[in-house]
Every structure is written in structure tokens, then in C-alpha cells.
Amino acid sequence: MKMEQLAGKNIKISGSTIVALNDAGKTAGMVRGLDTYYQMSFRDQMEWRKYVKQLHHRYEHYLVGRLFRDCGRLHYIIDDAEVTGLEEWAQMCNEHNRPDLIGPGYEQLKLAHKLAAEMGAAVIHVAGVKDTRKEVK
């Protein structure tokens, strides 16, 4: 399976493998041999660090946790369920005149998406993400 084929599917991320799940939650395909940001060479990490440090350190996982390299090409995964949830929360807070409750996470997530595009990463929208890695939480 190729990274582009993950679009619109629920996925599970573990180690250097991404598993595409069908509607029943069973494995529909796998992408193996991926490099995460933390597995990339130090030189590559420093090259992309200028983008990562634009985010608040608390929200760096929005970018580095969803950044993968496959066959020399960068890919960035956007969890549409997470984005929709944050947009609904922001809308609800604005309707009740409480924009102070939105917090910086929503803006940082949008900034991470923009930075991934600036890095030249292919952006892949998926229906949902379950991340089982310990390094990114």
C-alpha cells in the first residue's frame, strides 16, 4: 500500500508502520518502512527544525508526530476528526461569547498544517488516527 492510499481511511500508527483500517476496524493495508521525524538523520532534523520551532514547544507533536518519510518523500497526516472536533469547540465557544476557552491548541494545529505544506510534505487527510507510539503523546 502507498501513503496516498491512506486518504480518507482510519489509520493506526505504530513504530515505523501505518495500518489502514476498514469499517470493521480490521487491517485493510499497511505501509511499512517509514521514517519518523525522530528516526531521521540529525542533519534532516536540523533542516526541518526551523519549521518545528515556530510552534510552541508544547504543541510540537502536532507537526513532528504526524511527519513521515517514505522513499525520500515527506508526508504529513492530518486527522480530520481532530480538526473537526477543534473547529466545533471553537465555534461553540464563540457562540457563547467565551473565546478565551478555545486555547492556543487550535491555532497551533492550523499553524502545524501550514508549516507542513511549507516544508514540502505531501498532505494526506485521514478520517481518524490512533497513535500507539510512546514517543509522541
C-alpha positions as CSV (number, residue, x, y, z in Angstrom):
1,M,0.0,0.0,0.0
2,K,1.2,3.5,-0.7
3,M,0.9,6.5,1.6
4,E,-1.5,8.3,-0.8
5,Q,-3.9,5.4,-0.5
6,L,-4.4,6.2,3.2
7,A,-6.5,9.2,2.4
8,G,-10.0,9.1,3.9
9,K,-9.3,5.9,6.0
10,N,-9.0,5.3,9.7
11,I,-5.4,4.5,10.5
12,K,-3.2,3.2,13.3
13,I,0.3,4.4,13.7
14,S,2.9,2.2,15.4
15,G,6.7,2.4,15.2
16,S,7.6,2.6,11.5
17,T,4.3,1.2,10.2
18,I,0.9,2.7,9.4
19,V,-2.0,0.3,9.3
20,A,-5.1,1.3,7.3
21,L,-8.3,0.0,8.9
22,N,-11.6,-0.9,7.3
23,D,-15.0,0.0,8.6
24,A,-15.0,-3.1,10.9
25,G,-11.7,-2.0,12.4
26,K,-9.7,-4.7,10.7
27,T,-6.5,-4.3,8.8
28,A,-7.1,-3.2,5.2
29,G,-3.5,-2.5,4.3
30,M,-0.1,-1.5,5.6
31,V,2.6,1.0,4.8
32,R,5.9,-0.2,6.2
33,G,9.5,1.1,6.5
34,L,8.6,4.6,7.3
35,D,11.0,7.0,9.0
36,T,9.5,9.2,11.7
37,Y,10.9,12.6,12.5
38,Y,12.8,11.1,15.4
39,Q,14.4,8.4,13.2
40,M,15.6,10.8,10.5
41,S,19.2,11.8,10.4
42,F,20.4,14.6,12.6
43,R,21.1,16.7,9.5
44,D,17.5,16.3,8.3
45,Q,16.1,17.1,11.7
46,M,18.1,20.3,11.9
47,E,17.0,21.2,8.3
48,W,13.3,21.0,9.4
49,R,13.9,22.3,12.9
50,K,13.4,25.9,11.7
51,Y,9.8,25.0,10.9
52,V,9.2,23.0,14.1
53,K,10.5,25.7,16.4
54,Q,7.8,28.1,15.1
55,L,5.4,26.1,17.2
56,H,5.2,26.4,20.9
57,H,7.2,23.5,22.4
58,R,4.0,22.1,24.0
59,Y,2.4,21.7,20.5
60,E,5.4,20.4,18.5
61,H,3.8,17.0,18.4
62,Y,1.2,18.4,16.0
63,L,3.9,18.6,13.4
64,V,6.6,16.0,14.3
65,G,4.2,13.4,15.4
66,R,2.5,13.2,12.0
67,L,5.5,13.7,9.8
68,F,6.8,10.6,7.9
69,R,9.4,10.0,5.2
70,D,8.8,7.2,2.7
71,C,11.3,6.6,-0.1
72,G,12.8,10.1,0.3
73,R,9.4,11.9,0.2
74,L,7.9,13.7,3.2
75,H,4.3,13.0,4.1
76,Y,2.2,14.8,6.7
77,I,-1.0,13.2,8.1
78,I,-4.0,15.4,9.0
79,D,-6.6,13.8,11.3
80,D,-9.9,15.2,10.0
81,A,-11.7,14.0,13.2
82,E,-9.4,16.0,15.4
83,V,-9.7,19.1,13.2
84,T,-13.5,18.9,13.1
85,G,-13.6,18.5,16.9
86,L,-11.5,21.5,17.5
87,E,-13.5,23.6,15.0
88,E,-16.7,22.6,16.7
89,W,-15.3,23.5,20.1
90,A,-14.1,26.9,18.8
91,Q,-17.5,27.6,17.2
92,M,-19.3,26.7,20.4
93,C,-17.0,28.9,22.5
94,N,-17.6,31.8,20.1
95,E,-21.4,31.3,20.2
96,H,-21.3,31.6,24.0
97,N,-19.0,34.6,23.9
98,R,-16.2,32.7,25.5
99,P,-13.3,32.8,23.0
100,D,-10.9,32.6,26.0
101,L,-11.8,28.9,26.4
102,I,-10.6,28.0,22.9
103,G,-6.9,28.0,24.0
104,P,-3.8,28.0,21.8
105,G,-4.1,24.4,20.6
106,Y,-6.5,25.2,17.7
107,E,-4.2,27.9,16.3
108,Q,-1.1,25.8,16.8
109,L,-2.8,22.9,14.9
110,K,-3.6,25.2,12.0
111,L,-0.1,26.5,12.1
112,A,1.3,23.0,12.0
113,H,-0.7,22.2,8.9
114,K,0.6,25.3,7.2
115,L,4.2,24.6,8.2
116,A,4.0,21.0,6.8
117,A,2.9,22.4,3.5
118,E,5.8,24.9,3.6
119,M,8.2,22.0,4.3
120,G,7.2,20.4,1.0
121,A,5.4,17.5,2.6
122,A,2.6,15.8,0.8
123,V,-0.5,16.3,3.0
124,I,-2.8,13.3,3.5
125,H,-6.2,13.8,5.1
126,V,-7.4,10.7,7.0
127,A,-10.7,10.0,8.8
128,G,-9.1,9.2,12.2
129,V,-5.8,8.4,13.8
130,K,-4.9,6.1,16.6
131,D,-1.3,6.6,17.6
132,T,0.2,3.7,19.6
133,R,3.8,5.1,19.8
134,K,5.1,6.1,23.2
135,E,7.5,8.8,21.9
136,V,4.7,11.0,20.6
137,K,1.8,11.8,23.0
